[in-house]
């Protein structure tokens, strides 16, 4: 059963079936100050940041974007089915100029902390669900919640030390590497243009194949906070409201797999990373 879950309290709400129409309550507008426009040679990508989970990482990342820090940097570690990682050259003055960040891999939660529950006894967590359209997991005994490494999330790279992140970041481009949950800081997710992230040049090759020339690595043309993009060039995206009854009903149907195609029913289990969230472009008002 899918439900709205109140940590430490058994509150379950079952909703009637509804069609997924144009009702504005089914969509959530993005805060443009926490939205990033990434321009790649392949096209435009929109990223929603998650300051409620990783406030210091979002602040530093946003400040670097305002300084044009990432413009012309390359995706230098891109492994098919895993991650696409970018940042300045290791050891360069640019690399050394950035403050080191303390890890923000999880956050404390209270008994009143609400989220839309997806799965109890997940492989990597006590519970999984969605909080404001971000896939997340919780451990109520520890009073902790964290964002999960689902495809499309953006997280900060680091060294062996937990508190060693600076500016290098990666996108998950393959199967969800959930073993990285709680030890890396996830601070946002792609909400538009994921096909362009998937098109980033892979840098790792099969043994015996020719190495990829660094000149062919994918370059970041620019990164801007959407709030600082000229209005005519903004990409305004709304995302599925994961608190809505329609979304919860969609989860129920996905769990049940009632379609005729499933002549053999899979177990009634939902992987939080295999629930595609919908988004839509909004026309810019000319008034």
C-alpha positions as a printed Julia matrix, in Angstrom:
287×3 Matrix{Float64}:
  0.0     0.0     0.0
  1.22    3.48   -0.86
  0.54    6.07    1.78
  1.49    9.42    3.17
  3.8     8.47    6.02
  4.29   10.44    9.21
  7.54    9.32   10.83
  6.89    7.15   13.89
  3.1     7.36   13.42
  0.82    4.96   11.5
 -1.18    7.3     9.27
 -2.42    5.75    6.05
 -4.55    7.48    3.42
 -6.04    5.66    0.44
 -7.17    7.89   -2.42
 -9.71    7.31   -5.21
 -8.5     6.95   -8.77
 -8.17   10.19  -10.74
 -7.05   11.04  -14.24
 -3.73   12.84  -14.64
 -4.97   16.03  -16.23
 -4.15   19.72  -16.28
 -5.04   20.4   -12.63
 -2.37   22.78  -11.36
 -2.42   21.14   -7.93
 -0.78   18.11   -9.57
  2.29   20.15  -10.46
  4.91   22.04   -8.48
  6.66   25.15   -9.74
 10.43   25.23   -9.34
 12.12   27.98   -7.38
 14.24   29.7   -10.03
 16.92   30.57   -7.47
 17.39   26.83   -6.88
 17.2    25.82  -10.53
 20.24   25.51  -12.8
 20.4    25.79  -16.59
 23.27   23.65  -17.89
 24.22   24.19  -21.53
 25.99   21.29  -23.22
 26.96   20.84  -26.87
 24.07   18.36  -27.08
 21.44   20.72  -25.65
 19.96   22.32  -22.53
 19.56   20.58  -19.16
 17.58   21.82  -16.15
 18.62   20.8   -12.64
 16.59   21.31   -9.48
 18.73   21.8    -6.38
 17.8    20.45   -2.94
 18.78   23.01   -0.28
 16.58   21.35    2.34
 18.85   18.28    2.21
 22.25   19.8     1.42
 22.15   23.55    2.12
 25.91   24.18    2.24
 26.56   22.24   -0.96
 23.76   24.08   -2.77
 25.08   27.43   -1.55
 28.65   26.74   -2.67
 27.57   25.23   -5.99
 25.33   28.24   -6.66
 28.13   30.66   -5.8
 30.51   28.88   -8.16
 27.92   29.03  -10.93
 27.55   32.79  -10.4
 31.34   33.09  -10.84
 31.19   31.17  -14.18
 33.43   28.63  -12.47
 32.21   25.62  -14.47
 32.12   27.26  -17.9
 34.5    25.44  -20.28
 35.29   22.66  -17.78
 35.02   19.08  -18.99
 33.37   15.81  -18.03
 36.61   13.91  -17.44
 35.34   10.72  -15.77
 32.37    9.25  -17.59
 31.7     5.55  -17.1
 28.88    3.93  -19.03
 26.16    2.7   -16.7
 27.6     4.61  -13.75
 28.4     8.34  -13.55
 29.45   11.39  -15.55
 31.85   13.49  -13.46
 33.06   17.04  -14.18
 35.2    19.72  -12.62
 38.44   21.67  -12.95
 41.78   19.98  -13.49
 42.97   18.27  -10.31
 45.61   20.28   -8.49
 45.1    23.39  -10.62
 44.86   26.84   -9.05
 41.18   26.82   -9.92
 40.72   23.5    -8.17
 42.59   24.68   -5.07
 40.63   27.93   -4.85
 37.43   26.27   -3.65
 36.58   25.73    0.02
 36.3    22.15    1.3
 32.8    21.08    2.28
 31.67   18.96    5.2
 29.55   16.05    4.01
 25.76   16.49    4.02
 24.8    12.94    3.15
 21.85   12.72    5.55
 19.64   14.96    7.64
 17.9    14.63   10.98
 14.14   14.25   10.93
 11.44   14.68   13.52
  8.34   12.68   14.35
  6.29   15.21   12.37
  8.33   14.78    9.17
  5.96   13.98    6.27
  6.79   12.26    2.99
  5.08   10.07    0.41
  6.04    6.52    1.22
  6.96    4.04   -1.53
  8.5     0.91    0.0
  9.01   -0.58    3.44
 12.13   -2.68    4.01
 13.93   -1.45    0.92
 17.18   -3.26    0.1
 19.22   -0.28    1.37
 16.86    1.39    3.82
 14.06    0.94    6.29
 11.71    3.0     4.11
 11.86    4.86    0.81
  9.63    7.6    -0.56
  9.44   11.07   -2.07
  9.86   14.44   -0.43
  9.01   17.38   -2.69
  9.66   15.22   -5.78
 13.07   13.99   -4.55
 13.55   10.25   -4.1
 14.73    9.61   -0.55
 15.05    7.03    2.2
 14.73    7.06    5.96
 15.74    5.23    9.09
 13.23    6.17   11.77
 15.19    4.55   14.6
 18.15    6.78   13.8
 15.91    9.73   12.94
 17.7    10.21    9.61
 16.7    10.77    5.98
 18.81   10.99    2.83
 18.5    11.42   -0.93
 19.0     8.25   -2.94
 21.38    7.7    -5.87
 18.7     7.35   -8.53
 19.49    7.97  -12.21
 19.64   11.69  -12.94
 20.7    12.9    -9.51
 23.64   15.25   -9.12
 26.06   14.69   -6.24
 29.4    16.08   -5.11
 32.53   14.01   -5.64
 35.08   13.69   -2.82
 38.29   11.97   -1.79
 38.58    9.16    0.75
 37.88   11.57    3.6
 34.19   12.23    4.16
 34.67   16.0     4.43
 36.78   16.48    1.3
 34.32   17.64   -1.38
 34.99   20.92   -3.19
 33.62   21.55   -6.69
 33.77   18.29   -8.65
 30.31   16.81   -9.22
 28.74   13.86  -10.99
 25.45   12.78  -12.53
 24.22    9.22  -12.14
 23.75    7.95  -15.72
 23.2     4.23  -15.18
 21.69    1.82  -12.71
 21.17    3.36   -9.31
 24.42    2.95   -7.28
 22.53    2.88   -3.99
 25.63    1.64   -2.14
 26.77    5.27   -2.35
 23.76    6.46   -0.35
 24.66    8.16    2.96
 28.37    8.42    2.1
 28.09   11.0    -0.71
 26.2    14.29   -0.81
 23.33   14.28   -3.3
 22.17   17.86   -3.77
 19.86   17.92   -6.78
 18.42   16.1    -9.78
 17.83   16.57  -13.5
 14.24   17.53  -14.31
 14.65   18.26  -18.03
 17.09   17.21  -20.75
 18.33   13.92  -19.29
 18.9    12.68  -22.84
 21.67   15.26  -23.14
 23.32   14.0   -19.95
 23.19   10.46  -21.33
 24.86   11.73  -24.53
 27.98   12.95  -22.69
 31.11   11.38  -24.19
 32.22    8.31  -22.24
 35.87    8.51  -21.18
 36.3     4.95  -19.97
 36.73    2.35  -22.72
 36.72   -1.42  -22.94
 40.14   -2.97  -22.32
 42.07   -3.14  -25.58
 40.06   -0.37  -27.22
 41.57    2.99  -28.12
 41.58    5.58  -25.36
 39.37    8.65  -25.75
 41.37   11.77  -26.52
 40.77   14.38  -23.76
 40.1    16.89  -26.51
 36.95   14.9   -27.25
 35.65   15.04  -23.67
 32.3    16.82  -23.38
 32.71   20.47  -22.39
 30.31   22.5   -20.27
 29.38   25.53  -22.36
 27.82   27.34  -19.43
 25.97   26.93  -16.16
 23.57   29.58  -14.86
 21.05   29.91  -12.1
 17.72   30.12  -13.89
 16.85   33.24  -11.91
 19.79   35.0   -13.62
 18.98   33.84  -17.16
 17.36   36.41  -19.42
 13.61   35.88  -19.19
 13.25   35.12  -22.89
 15.81   32.32  -22.56
 14.55   30.74  -19.36
 13.3    27.16  -19.4
 10.41   27.07  -16.94
  9.72   23.55  -15.72
  7.05   22.22  -13.41
  7.43   18.81  -11.79
  4.96   16.24  -10.62
  3.62   16.96   -7.15
  4.53   13.8    -5.22
  2.18   14.79   -2.4
 -0.9    14.63   -4.62
 -3.51   11.88   -4.44
 -3.1    11.32   -8.19
  0.6    10.57   -7.79
 -0.11    8.19   -4.91
 -2.73    6.4    -6.99
 -0.19    6.09   -9.81
  2.19    4.41   -7.37
 -0.57    2.03   -6.32
 -1.22    1.05   -9.93
  2.48    0.64  -10.63
  2.81   -1.66   -7.64
 -0.22   -3.78   -8.62
  0.82   -4.25  -12.29
 -2.79   -5.03  -13.2
 -2.4    -4.65  -16.97
 -3.04   -7.62  -19.26
  0.62   -7.57  -20.3
  1.59   -8.96  -16.88
  0.22  -12.46  -17.29
  2.68  -13.36  -14.54
  2.65  -10.87  -11.7
  5.96   -9.58  -10.31
  6.24   -9.2    -6.52
  4.34   -6.12   -5.27
  7.56   -4.18   -4.69
  8.39   -0.65   -5.8
 11.96    0.53   -6.27
 11.99    4.26   -5.56
 14.56    4.68   -8.34
 12.31    3.08  -10.95
  9.44    5.53  -10.65
  9.84    8.11  -13.43
  8.66   11.52  -12.29
  6.84   13.64  -14.82
  7.7    17.21  -15.71
  6.34   19.79  -18.12
  7.56   22.98  -19.76
  5.62   26.12  -19.02
  5.32   28.92  -21.51
  6.91   32.18  -20.45
  4.35   34.92  -19.93
  4.8    37.92  -22.22
  2.79   40.2   -19.93
